[in-house]
Amino acid sequence: MTKIPEGNAYIKNSILIVTIVIGLLIFMFSIDFLTVSLTKLNNEAANALFTATSNPFVGLFIGLLTTALIQSSSTISAMVVVLVASGNLSLAQAVPVIMGANIGTTLTSTLVAFGYILKKKTFRKALSAGVLHDIFNIITVFVLLPLEVYFGILSHLSAWLTHWFIWEKPVDLGLVGFNGFFLRSLSNELYAFLSWPLVALAVGILLMIGSIKILSSLAYKSLITPNFKKIRKHIFNFPYRSFVYGVFFTAAVQSSTVTTSLMVTAVATGKVALRKVFPFIMGANLGTTITAVIAALYKTEAAISVAIVHVLFNLIGSLIFLPFPKLREYPVRLAKSFGRKTAKNKTIGFAYILLTFFVIPFFLIYFNQSEVEQKPLQGTIEKREEVVFIEDFCPSRLPL
C-alpha cells in the first residue's frame, strides 16, 4: 500500500524538477534574447528611453507604473538588467527605476485586501497588512533616493562591489561558455526569424513573464502551500527567523507579491498579528531580488551592478527597521491608521490606489516627455557616474 504513494511521489518530484529546469532555461533564454533584441533597436528608441530616465524622479515613476501594470517587480528588474547589459540604460538611470519597481509591486497585496471589503473589521486588518509593504518601500525610497541623486551612494557602492566580486574576467568565461555556445546562437536564430525588433522584444518579454509565472506557481504549490501552516507558529514570534523565512520563500517563488499577499490573508483572518508579519515582509522584499541576480549572472559588469543595486536597496531598507523594535512600530502604526480610516471611508483606499500607482506616475511621465520633445536633442549624452567609477577602479576595461 505504501509503495504506490512512494512511486507517485517519485514521479511527481521528477516532473517537478524537470519543469523547474525547463522554466529556468526559458527564463535565461528570454534574458539573452531580450539583450539581443534591445541591442539591435534603433538609436531613436534608445535615445528616447535614455532621455526619459535621465530625470531620476521620472525613472522612479516609470518603474512604479510599469510594475503596477505588469504586477511583477521580478520581471521589471530583470528587464532593467537586460537594458543595462545592452547599453540602452546606464547604471545611474537604472537605480530609480529599481526603486519604483519596489513600490509598484506592492499594489497586489493592497488589491488582495480589498477582497475583504464587505467585512469591516476583517477589511481593516487586511488593508493594514497590504499597505504595510507599501509604506516600508516608500519610506526606504524617501531615505535612499536623495542619497542616490546627490551622492550616487547605491550606484557607486554597487560598482565597487561588482569589481570586488568579479576580480578580472569571469564574466567573459560565462559568456563564451554557456551563453556563447547555446543561448546566444539560439537567440540570434530566433531574432533572424522574427526580423522585426519590436516583435522580437514583445516575444522576449512574454517568454520572461511566462517563465517567471511557471517558476512562481511551481514553487508556491510545492513549498509554500504545504509548509506554511506547519511553520506559522514557529517563525512569527522571532523577528529574525521570520525575516529569513521571508527571504527564503520569496526567493523560491520569485515573487514578493505571492508571499506578501499570503501575509494579508493571515493577518485578515487573525492568524498572525500585523507587527509580527513586518519582518517577514522585509525578508520577502529582499528575497524577490533573486530574479535580477539570476538574470545578471552571465551578463556585463554593469548588469551585475544593477542586480547588486536591487539587493542593496532592499537590504538597507531592512537594516533601517529590523534591528530596532521601536522603529519597526512606526510603519505598523501608519498602516493601522490607514486601515482604520479606509474602513470608515472606502473612498480613501480607492483614491490611494489610483493616485499612487497610476494617476501621479502617468502624468509626471507624460508632462516630462512633453518638455523633452520641445527641447532639441543634444548631440551626445553626457558620461554617466558609473563610467567615472570604472575609470577609477578598473581603467583596463574601458574601450581604447
Residue pairs with C-beta under 8 A, 6 or more apart in sequence:
16 218
16 222
19 214
19 218
20 215
20 218
22 214
23 211
23 214
23 215
23 218
24 211
24 215
24 294
26 207
26 210
26 211
26 214
27 208
27 211
27 212
27 215
27 294
27 295
28 183
28 294
28 298
29 183
29 186
29 187
29 207
30 204
30 205
30 207
30 208
30 211
31 78
31 81
31 82
31 208
31 295
31 299
32 179
32 183
32 184
32 186
32 187
33 186
33 187
33 190
33 191
33 200
33 203
33 204
33 207
34 79
34 82
34 86
34 201
34 204
34 205
34 208
35 82
35 85
35 86
35 187
35 299
36 184
36 187
36 188
36 191
36 200
37 191
37 197
37 200
37 201
37 204
38 82
38 83
38 86
38 88
38 201
39 86
39 87
39 88
40 191
40 197
40 200
41 88
41 197
41 201
42 197
46 87
46 88
47 377
47 381
49 83
49 88
49 89
50 88
50 89
50 90
50 93
50 381
51 372
51 377
52 58
52 59
52 62
52 365
52 368
52 369
52 372
53 59
53 62
53 89
53 93
53 94
53 96
53 97
54 93
55 368
56 93
56 95
56 96
56 145
56 148
56 149
57 96
57 364
58 364
58 365
58 368
59 93
59 94
59 95
59 96
59 97
59 100
60 96
60 97
60 99
60 100
60 141
60 145
61 100
61 360
61 361
61 364
61 365
62 97
62 100
62 361
62 365
63 76
63 80
63 96
63 97
63 98
63 99
63 100
63 101
63 102
63 103
63 104
64 100
64 101
64 103
64 104
64 357
64 361
65 100
65 104
65 357
65 358
65 361
65 362
65 365
66 76
66 101
66 104
67 73
67 76
67 100
67 101
67 103
67 104
67 105
67 107
68 104
68 107
68 357
68 358
68 361
70 76
70 209
71 105
71 107
71 108
71 257
72 105
72 209
72 212
72 255
72 257
73 101
73 102
73 104
73 105
73 256
73 257
73 288
74 212
74 254
74 255
74 288
74 291
74 292
75 205
75 208
75 209
75 212
75 291
76 97
76 101
76 104
77 98
77 101
77 288
77 289
77 291
77 292
77 295
77 306
77 307
77 310
78 208
78 212
78 291
78 292
78 295
79 205
79 208
80 89
80 94
80 97
80 98
80 101
80 292
80 306
81 292
81 295
81 296
81 299
81 303
81 306
81 307
82 295
82 299
82 303
83 89
83 94
84 90
84 91
84 94
84 300
84 302
84 303
84 305
84 306
85 296
85 299
85 300
85 302
85 303
89 97
90 302
90 384
90 386
90 387
91 155
91 158
91 159
91 302
91 305
91 306
91 309
91 384
91 385
91 386
92 152
92 155
92 384
92 385
92 386
93 384
94 306
94 309
95 148
95 154
95 155
95 309
95 313
96 145
96 148
98 306
98 309
98 310
98 313
99 140
99 141
99 144
99 145
99 148
99 313
100 141
100 361
102 137
102 140
102 141
102 285
102 313
102 314
103 134
103 137
103 138
103 141
103 356
104 357
105 256
105 257
105 288
106 130
106 131
106 133
106 134
106 137
106 260
107 353
107 357
108 257
108 260
108 261
109 129
109 130
109 133
109 257
109 260
109 261
109 263
109 264
110 127
110 130
110 131
110 133
110 134
110 349
110 352
110 353
111 130
111 353
112 126
112 130
112 261
112 264
112 265
113 123
113 126
113 127
113 129
113 130
113 131
113 264
113 268
114 123
114 127
114 349
115 126
116 122
116 123
116 125
116 126
116 127
116 268
117 123
117 346
120 343
121 343
122 268
122 269
123 268
123 339
123 342
123 343
124 339
124 340
124 342
124 343
125 267
125 268
125 270
125 274
125 339
126 264
126 265
126 267
126 268
126 339
127 338
127 339
127 342
127 343
127 349
128 267
128 274
128 335
128 336
128 338
128 339
129 263
129 264
129 266
129 267
129 268
129 274
129 277
129 335
130 264
131 335
131 338
131 339
131 352
132 274
132 277
132 278
132 281
132 331
132 332
132 335
133 256
133 260
133 281
133 284
133 285
134 356
135 331
135 334
135 335
135 338
136 278
136 281
136 282
136 285
136 317
136 321
136 331
137 285
137 317
139 317
139 320
139 331
140 313
140 314
140 316
140 317
140 320
143 316
143 317
143 320
144 153
144 154
144 313
144 316
144 317
147 153
147 154
148 154
148 155
152 385
154 309
154 312
154 313
155 305
155 309
155 385
155 386
155 389
156 385
156 386
156 389
157 308
157 312
158 305
158 306
158 308
158 309
158 312
159 305
159 386
159 389
159 390
159 393
160 389
160 393
161 305
161 308
161 312
162 301
162 304
162 305
162 308
163 301
163 390
163 393
163 394
165 304
166 301
166 304
171 298
171 299
171 300
171 301
171 304
174 297
174 298
175 184
175 298
178 298
179 298
190 200
190 203
191 200
194 200
194 203
212 254
212 255
212 291
215 253
215 254
216 253
216 254
216 255
216 258
219 252
219 253
219 254
220 253
220 258
223 249
223 252
223 253
224 249
224 252
224 253
224 258
224 259
224 262
228 262
231 245
232 266
232 271
232 272
234 241
235 241
235 242
235 245
235 280
236 242
236 272
236 273
236 276
236 277
236 280
237 276
239 276
239 279
239 322
239 325
239 328
240 279
240 322
242 276
242 277
242 279
242 280
242 283
243 279
243 280
243 282
243 283
243 318
243 322
244 283
245 280
245 283
246 259
246 279
246 280
246 281
246 282
246 283
246 284
246 285
246 286
246 287
247 283
247 284
247 286
247 287
248 283
248 287
249 259
249 284
249 287
250 256
250 258
250 259
250 283
250 284
250 285
250 286
250 287
250 288
250 290
251 287
251 288
251 290
252 287
253 259
254 288
254 290
254 291
255 288
256 284
256 285
256 287
256 288
259 280
259 284
259 287
260 281
260 284
263 272
263 277
263 280
263 281
263 284
266 272
266 277
267 273
267 274
267 277
274 332
274 335
274 336
275 328
275 329
275 332
278 321
278 328
278 331
278 332
279 322
279 328
282 314
282 317
282 318
282 321
282 322
283 318
285 314
285 317
285 318
286 311
286 314
286 315
286 318
288 314
289 307
289 310
289 311
289 314
292 306
292 307
292 310
292 311
293 307
293 310
293 311
295 303
295 307
296 303
296 304
296 306
296 307
297 304
301 390
301 397
302 386
305 386
320 327
321 327
321 328
321 331
322 328
338 348
338 352
341 348
342 348
342 349
342 352
387 398
390 397
390 398
391 398
